Amino acid sequence: PAKYRILMTALMQGMFAVGELYSASLVWFDDPMMKHLDWRWLLLMGALPSVVFFGLSYFFLEQSPSYLSINGDYDGAKAVLESLRDSNGQGDVSVEFHKLPPKAQSTPVQAIAENFWIIFSRKLWYSTITLVYSTFVLNFFYYGSLYAFPQVVTEVSINSTPAISLILGCLWEYPGMVLATILGSYYARKPVLIGYLIASIFALVSFALSADASVEGRALWWHHILLQAGYIGIKSFSLVGFICAYQYATEIYPTVARTTGTSACVAGGRLGGMVAPLVFEWLTELTSDVGAFFHLVAVLCMINVVLVVFLPIETAGMSLEDHHEDVDESTPLIPHESKEKEIMA
């Protein structure tokens, strides 16, 4: 149901924080000061949860009944619905459903081309580009910070060991998860995305300016407050972005192209996550400024705010469509010129 989408996405993203907490705990166990870490042991222990969740996913994760139905596997879709019904102790509930018209048969190459045509169609091209950029910025922000913090916290005054600071940062992601659940349940997607970006800008700039002052030995009492507030904000607000951005990405595309559209967004995010450490190292070496990377992320977030303002589709509370023709457009927060003319007319 639509009212539970944000909650379920929040619980899923919450496991992200569990994994991060597990990794930070391994680092603390190995060397709290993070000076002499055994990377081989950390890599081995970090891989163990993958084995566990592979087994759980293989045996317990069900396929989407909508996906099965749209691909003509009605018996498979009904079997999944029956399994979900029985798991909830509702054996007397009917699982009969209106059969969705199947997609036209096509070769794999044609199917991929058709799905890309849908996600970059007239209705969806701007949303797709904005979402890919948004997930790029989000992952550049999150993974860049994740890479930078272990190096930055060893140079600034944080009133605890570096490993403990990383653990506390993981714990601060849970308030972000709760905040995202509340905001996503009561407000539209686009305002929440804009709010997360603006809040992140303030957190990034606060952390960057305070970290620079601490490294240069000119930090005052209020620098320490801004440093902690910026650190907490970066960890908390990034979770709001993850939950709402990826929720929006799964809602905006019709069933026939949802996997392709979401994959494009995930690919943009992975690209951001891959290049972030390289950019951090390059900027730090070029400027000798630990805050330069965070200033760059703040600029990327500013651009992202502008793009999100003009998103033409709002997905909060809407039913998930099955075909491209069913996707409807809403008025963006600031309408395009053509939309303004239509509204005035």
C-alpha positions, 0 to 999 in steps of 0.5 A: 500500500502507498502509505507503507512505501516510505516505511518499508524503504526506510527499513531497507535503507536502515540495513545500510546503517547496520552494515556501516555500524558493523564495519565501524565496529570492526575498525574499532576492534582492530585499532581504535586510533586507526593507525595500524589496521589489518586490511586483510582481516577487515576485508574478510570479516566485512564479506561475511554478511554477504554470504548470510544475506545471499542465503536468506534472499535465495530462500525467502525473497519473492518475485514481484507479482506485478512484474510476473503478471506484466510478463504473462506469468499469471500462475507465478504471480498468483503463487506469490500472492498466495504465499504472501496471504498465507504468511499473514495468516489471511487464508480466506482472502481471495488472490484473484486479480485483474490480469495485466495485458502482457508486454509484446514479445520482443528480443532482449535487445529490443526490450532494452531499447524499448525500456530506455525509450520509455524512461527517456520519453517526452514525459519522463526524460527530464525526470530521469536525467534529474534522478540520475544526477540526484543519485549521483550527487547523493552517493558522491556525498555519502560515499565521499564523506564515508571515505573522507571521515576516517582521514579527517577525524584523525586530524581534527579535535572530536573529543573521542577516538577516530573509530568511536567517532565513526560508530557515533556517526553510524548511529546518527543515521537512525534519526535521519531514517526516522525523520525521512519516514515522518516527512515522507509519510506526511509530505510530498516527495519533491519538497522533502528532497529539496529540504534534504538538499538545503539542510545538507548544504548547511551541514557540509559548509559547517563541517568544512569551515570548522574542520579547516579551522581545527586543522589550522589550529585557530578553532574557537568554541563555536567551531567545535559546535559547528563541527559536531553539528555538521558531522551529525547533519551529514550523517542524518540528512544523507539517509533522508536523501537515500530513502526519498530519492530512491523511493521516488525513483521506484514510483515514477516509472511504470512497471514495464520499465521500472527495473530499467529506470531504477537501474539507471538511477542506481548506475548514476549513484554507483558512478558517484560513489566510485569517483568520490574517493578519487576526487577527495584525494585529488582536491586535498592534494591540490588545495591542501584543504580537508574541507575542499571536498565538502565545499564541492559537494555543497555546490553540487547539492545547490545545482540539484535543488534547482533541478528538483524544483522543476520535476514535473511529476509528484509520486507521493500517494499515487498508484504505481502505473503499469504502462507508459501511457498511464504516467501522468504529470503534475505541476512542478513547484516552479512551472516551466514556461509552457506549463505556466501558459497552460495554467493561465489559459 
